[in-house]
Amino acid sequence: MKIREEILVSYPFHFSTKHLIASFNDNPGFQKTRDVIRLMAAIVRGLWAKGDAEVSRHSLLSLETADLNDPTVSSRFIEIKKSLQDALMTDIANSGASHAESLDDDTSGLATRCAKWIYAASLSDVHPRGLTDAELAEYLLEPGRSIVGMPDALKKLYDNCWYIEQTKSGRYLFNRHKNLNAQVNSYVKACSSLDRDAQIEGKLTEMFEPKDKRCYQKLAVLPALDAVQLERDKTALVVLKPDTDFSKYFSGEKYKNRVAILTADDQTGIFNVNKKAQRLWAIQQVVKDLSAEDAQYKKAKETFADYQTELFFALKAVFNKLHYPLIDDNGETTLVEAPLLDSYINEKTGHRIQYRNEEASKGEFVIEATLRDANKYQVFAPASGQDKLKVYQALRNRVEQFLFPATGRTTWQQLLDGAASKGQMLWTEPGTLDRMRELLITAGQWREDAGQIQKPPFEEVTGVTIEYSRDKDTGVITTTDIKLSHADTLLVREESAEYKTVTLDQPVVSDAMIIEFRAVDSTKKNKEGKPYRIENTVDIQHELMPSATAGHQVLKVKVVPPGVKLVFTTDNTNPANNGRPYAKPGIDAAEGTVVRLFAEKGPVSIEKAVPIPKAAGKGGGAAGPKLDPDLPATVNGRGFSGLITRSATYQFLANLPGEARLQKVQAKVTLAATDNTVTLTWDGKTRLAPNQVREAFEFLDKQVENGEWWLRFDQLHFSTGKSLLQWQVDTSTKIEIGQVTQ
């Protein structure tokens, strides 16, 4: 509504006119009335001279209406602020040669329109106001003309004009001093082809330098091909310009399966790369010229980062054709092409990550991801147990199919030569072939004899496979399935004892830490294989109980299997060397210390550190009520509802300290078969010692023989809180503090 009112008041002039003129009214030598009339007259006269068609294009008259290529009009503006004459001629209007005019084709004319408005808002000698992008959008709006491309036009102006700047508050204005763009363009003209190529090579090296060295281990960026030497045990990535003929080089190499070639897609893209590299070199020189105290230093550093990003994207868009070795229809190793991916795999999450300048050095992973998708590169992660062999199956198949001769025997060096030469072979992490060889030989899948590797089929070797279970409470191993191959006799030994013959129809049950099984062919026809070995484990379980000692807790420990040697320290020394034997009921340790446990049985051992937590206090939350070890303590009897059998009741009474007392006791003996029951009940004041209650049950047993005991009481009294705590530790009984009164 406000703009509408301003238009009605200022018509036929744009509502901004009076505000912009007011900004330079106080310029020295500017006559507020006469010069304003002359300025607007020149603008109107210049527009009128262009004819009705041009006049009809303008809904309102404004300072943007001015034809700044008309000397009569531009001279009026120059008189207002002579210091901006260079900015006007260089950036805004110069018969099509200014920076803004050169951008008009790409911005639908918005570049010059924006520049003229910003120029008009920069004419004050005292306080050049400039325009925010919101104000600029407001001024540009008029019927039938789109400003959708304004943000792009503004960015292009800011990136190309020599005198434009943006204040901290976001206002654009023209200054009399040249900006970084001017300095950069000056250095661009001085940039040699060597300087430019060094920037390209440096960025490509940053992008693709192998650090993990899993897929490839060497990098050559824009080299002379005759200087690139391929090695058997290292794969090279070679980055070449688009016009490089590498077919002859590849055909003459022995280790054809040890190179991938990354090339540019087209020569047109290289032209853009060269421009970006020149600008990056230029801004580097500008930064060198500045000191940290210079006003433009921060912006120069930011521009340097922007130009780094621009060169990265230009290179990524152009160098996107990857050639890697495979085989042709005749079985010969040749290079095939694949488009370079735009992402790589995050090893921890398995997700694809977009390749960006912030992680420009991840190009190695992009190459790796591309070759993974092409089934050329594969990771064979080491596994355990029976999965070890399965991991390498795909690689093993190719080695046996393409690298072994018909005899099935060859040297390991010949196999490595073949893997480096034949395109059928997968690329793997360094050392993968050696690890697979060691594993297969260890498992008897390959054999090594007289310096040669043998693949199956060969003479059979006996073997045994075992399935078993382990009792979590006792650690006892029990076999559930035993299968012999090429054998008829099973021998078993525990740890270092002698081997004994066992039958297959009965499970092997053992609490030994090492159990070994041998499969034997009694006919001696088949060679005996390696024993099957089961390694038992030692488990440590623990719980913390309240201690009778203030500031302490009792650590109770259980080990599986039983009979394990268990020692500990509380001073953080090595328990294996300095430990004391563990004894029941547990380890009374100060809060805040660390109890180090060491358990050992036979050749198997385990160490565990258990921190003894401190009770919470001020600043860490309320610690809650605590037992006073010196005061008498009474436990509510309602928590002892499980005393309904003879064994449970007897054990409970036997474990109570002699000074404990039970109050308001009811003892009952019941024979379920006859439903006979006899009960003794004491009044609420009488306190009974544990042995008195036990004697009462013995009396009741005489009345009802072979009955079950049943015990209830309202309160259980201890002479001190310390006595209660010690009883809890001894019996592993946990009493909620809310059930205790003192």
C-alpha positions, 0 to 999 in steps of 0.5 A, spaced: 500 500 500 505 504 501 509 503 494 502 504 491 501 511 495 508 513 493 507 511 485 501 516 485 505 521 488 511 521 484 508 519 477 510 519 472 517 518 476 519 512 479 518 512 487 525 511 488 527 517 484 526 522 490 530 517 495 536 516 490 536 524 489 536 525 496 542 521 497 547 525 493 543 532 494 549 534 499 555 532 494 559 538 493 558 543 487 551 539 486 545 544 486 539 541 488 534 544 484 537 546 478 542 540 477 536 535 478 532 538 473 538 538 468 539 531 470 532 528 469 531 533 463 537 529 460 534 522 461 527 524 459 530 527 452 534 521 451 529 517 452 524 521 447 529 521 442 529 513 441 522 514 439 515 511 441 516 504 441 522 505 446 518 510 450 512 505 451 517 500 454 517 504 460 512 504 465 515 509 470 521 514 469 527 513 473 534 513 474 535 506 471 531 509 465 538 513 463 542 511 457 549 511 460 552 510 453 549 517 451 555 522 453 550 527 454 546 523 459 553 520 462 556 526 463 550 529 468 552 523 472 559 523 472 558 531 474 555 528 480 560 524 483 567 524 478 570 519 482 566 513 479 567 515 472 572 509 471 567 504 475 561 507 470 566 506 464 569 499 466 563 496 469 556 499 467 556 502 460 561 502 455 557 501 448 557 494 450 564 493 452 563 494 460 562 488 464 555 488 466 553 489 458 558 483 457 553 479 461 546 481 459 546 475 454 547 470 460 542 474 464 536 477 460 539 484 460 538 484 468 546 485 469 546 492 466 539 494 469 542 491 476 548 495 475 545 502 473 540 501 480 546 500 484 550 505 481 545 510 482 545 508 489 552 509 490 553 517 487 553 520 494 560 523 496 558 522 503 555 516 505 554 512 499 547 508 500 548 502 496 542 497 495 540 490 498 538 485 494 531 486 497 531 493 495 534 492 488 528 487 487 523 492 489 526 497 484 527 492 478 519 490 478 515 493 473 509 490 469 511 485 463 518 484 466 521 478 470 526 479 475 527 471 476 534 471 474 536 477 479 540 473 484 544 470 478 545 476 475 548 479 482 553 474 483 555 475 476 556 482 477 560 481 483 564 476 480 566 480 474 566 487 476 572 491 478 569 496 482 563 493 485 563 491 493 558 488 498 558 491 505 557 487 511 550 489 511 549 486 505 548 492 500 551 492 493 555 499 491 560 501 486 567 504 489 572 508 486 577 503 488 578 497 484 576 490 487 579 483 487 576 482 481 580 487 477 587 485 481 585 477 479 584 479 472 590 483 471 594 477 474 590 472 469 593 476 463 600 475 466 599 467 467 603 463 463 601 456 461 606 453 465 603 456 471 596 454 469 598 447 468 601 447 475 595 449 478 591 443 474 596 438 476 596 440 483 589 439 484 588 433 480 594 430 485 590 433 491 584 429 488 587 422 486 593 422 490 592 415 493 593 415 501 589 408 503 592 405 497 587 399 497 585 400 489 591 403 486 598 405 489 601 410 484 599 416 481 601 420 475 598 426 473 599 429 466 605 425 465 609 423 458 607 416 457 614 414 456 616 416 463 610 411 466 613 405 468 608 399 471 610 395 476 608 388 478 606 389 485 603 396 485 597 399 481 598 406 477 592 411 476 594 415 470 591 422 468 591 424 461 589 430 457 583 428 452 588 428 446 593 423 448 593 416 444 595 411 450 593 405 446 600 404 443 603 405 450 598 400 453 600 394 448 607 395 449 607 394 457 608 387 460 603 388 466 597 391 463 593 389 469 596 394 473 594 401 470 587 405 470 587 411 465 583 417 467 582 422 461 578 428 460 571 427 456 572 433 451 577 439 449 571 444 450 571 442 457 579 443 458 578 450 455 573 451 462 578 448 466 584 452 463 580 458 465 579 456 472 586 454 473 588 461 471 584 465 476 586 460 481 593 462 480 591 469 479 588 469 486 594 466 489 598 472 487 593 477 490 593 473 497 601 473 496 601 481 495 596 482 501 598 482 508 593 479 514 592 487 516 589 489 509 582 490 508 581 485 502 585 480 505 579 476 508 575 476 502 581 474 498 582 468 502 574 467 501 575 468 494 581 463 493 577 458 497 571 459 492 576 458 486 579 452 489 571 449 489 570 452 481 577 448 479 575 442 483 568 442 479 571 443 472 576 438 473 570 433 476 566 435 470 571 434 465 576 428 467 570 423 468 572 417 463 576 411 466 579 406 462 581 399 466 584 393 463 579 387 461 579 382 456 576 382 449 573 377 445 579 373 443 581 373 450 587 378 450 587 384 455 585 390 453 582 397 456 575 398 457 571 404 458 567 406 464 564 413 466 567 415 473 562 415 479 560 422 482 560 419 489 564 414 494 562 409 499 563 410 506 566 404 509 563 405 516 555 406 514 555 403 507 552 409 504 554 413 498 557 420 499 557 425 494 564 427 492 565 434 493 570 439 494 570 439 501 573 432 501 577 433 494 582 428 496 577 422 496 578 421 489 581 415 490 575 412 493 571 415 487 576 411 483 575 405 487 567 405 487 567 406 480 571 399 479 567 396 484 561 397 480 564 395 474 566 388 478 574 390 477 576 391 484 573 387 490 575 387 497 576 381 501 575 382 508 578 377 513 573 373 516 574 368 522 572 360 523 569 356 517 567 363 513 575 364 512 575 360 505 568 363 503 571 370 503 576 368 498 572 364 493 571 368 487 578 370 487 580 363 488 576 361 482 579 366 477 586 364 480 585 357 478 581 358 472 586 363 469 593 363 472 594 355 473 597 351 467 594 345 465 598 341 470 595 344 476 602 346 478 606 353 478 611 357 482 608 363 486 612 368 482 609 366 476 602 366 479 603 374 481 606 375 474 599 372 471 595 376 476 599 383 474 598 381 466 591 378 465 585 383 465 581 377 467 584 378 474 580 382 479 584 388 483 585 387 490 588 390 496 595 389 497 597 383 500 590 379 498 593 374 494 599 372 499 593 372 505 589 367 500 595 363 499 597 362 506 590 361 508 588 356 502 595 352 504 593 352 511 586 349 510 589 344 505 585 347 499 592 348 496 599 345 497 606 347 496 611 342 494 618 343 491 617 350 491 611 350 487 603 351 488 598 345 487 591 346 486 586 340 487 585 335 485 590 332 489 591 326 494 586 326 499 587 328 506 583 326 512 579 331 516 574 332 521 568 337 522 565 338 529 559 342 531 559 343 539 555 347 544 558 350 550 554 350 557 554 358 559 554 356 567 560 350 567 564 352 561 563 344 559 564 343 551 559 338 548 560 335 541 553 335 537 555 333 531 562 330 528 563 328 521 570 325 518 572 325 511 577 320 508 578 317 515 575 312 519 578 313 526 577 319 531 582 321 536 581 326 541 586 329 546 585 335 552 590 340 552 597 336 552 594 329 554 595 323 550 590 322 544 585 317 545 580 313 540 573 315 541 567 313 538 562 317 533 556 315 536 557 318 543 558 325 544 565 328 547 564 332 553 570 336 556 571 342 561 578 342 558 580 349 555 584 346 548 580 340 545 584 337 539 581 332 534 585 328 529 581 324 523 586 318 521 585 313 516 587 306 519 588 303 512 594 309 511 591 310 504 590 317 505 594 322 508 592 325 515 590 332 515 591 337 521 587 336 527 581 340 529 582 345 535 576 347 539 579 353 544 574 354 550 574 361 553 574 363 560 568 368 562 568 373 568 561 375 571 561 380 577 556 384 581 557 389 586 554 389 593 554 394 599 559 394 604 560 394 611 565 399 610 564 406 609 566 408 602 567 401 600 563 396 595 564 389 595 565 386 588 563 379 588 565 375 582 563 368 578 568 365 573 566 359 568 568 354 568 569 352 575 576 351 577 579 357 574 585 361 577 582 368 579 587 373 582 586 381 583 589 387 584 586 394 587 592 398 586 592 398 578 598 394 577 598 387 573 594 382 576 597 377 572 604 378 576 601 381 582 594 379 584 592 376 590 587 370 590 580 371 590 576 369 596 569 369 598 565 373 599 568 378 595 573 383 594 572 389 599 574 395 595 574 403 596 569 407 591 573 410 586 578 405 585 579 400 579 579 392 581 583 388 575 581 381 575 585 376 572 583 369 570 587 363 568 586 356 566 591 352 562 593 356 556 587 360 556 586 367 560 582 373 560 583 380 564 578 385 566 577 391 569 571 393 574 571 400 576 568 401 583 563 407 582 563 413 587 556 414 590 553 420 587 553 427 591 553 434 591 553 437 583 552 430 581 545 428 583 542 426 590 546 420 593 539 418 597 539 415 604 545 411 606 545 406 612 549 408 618 554 402 620 554 404 627 546 404 628 541 398 629 538 397 623 531 394 622 528 390 615 521 390 613 519 383 613 514 383 607 520 382 602 521 375 605 515 372 601 519 366 599 520 362 605 515 357 604 520 351 603 524 347 608 530 348 605 529 355 603 527 357 610 532 353 614 538 356 609 535 363 611 535 362 618 542 358 618 545 364 614 543 370 619 548 372 624 546 370 631 545 377 634 539 378 629 532 378 631 525 376 628 519 380 631 512 378 630 514 371 628 509 366 625 512 359 624 508 353 620 509 346 618 504 343 613 504 336 610 500 337 603 498 330 602 494 330 609 493 337 609 495 337 616 498 344 619 501 346 625 502 353 627 506 357 632 505 365 632 508 370 637 506 376 639 508 383 636 513 384 642 517 378 642 523 378 638 526 371 637 533 369 635 534 365 629 536 359 633 530 359 637 526 360 631 529 353 628 528 350 635 520 352 634 520 348 627 524 342 630 518 342 635 513 343 630 516 337 626 514 332 631 507 334 631 507 333 623 512 329 620 515 330 613 512 337 612 514 343 609 516 349 613 513 356 612 516 362 615 513 369 616 515 375 620 514 383 620 521 385 622 528 383 622 533 386 627 540 387 626 544 390 632 548 394 627 548 397 620 554 394 619 552 387 621 546 388 616 551 390 610 555 384 611 549 379 611 547 382 604 554 380 602 555 373 605 548 371 602 548 375 596 542 378 598 540 385 596 535 389 600 532 396 598 534 402 602 527 403 603 525 397 606 530 399 612 529 403 618 534 406 623 
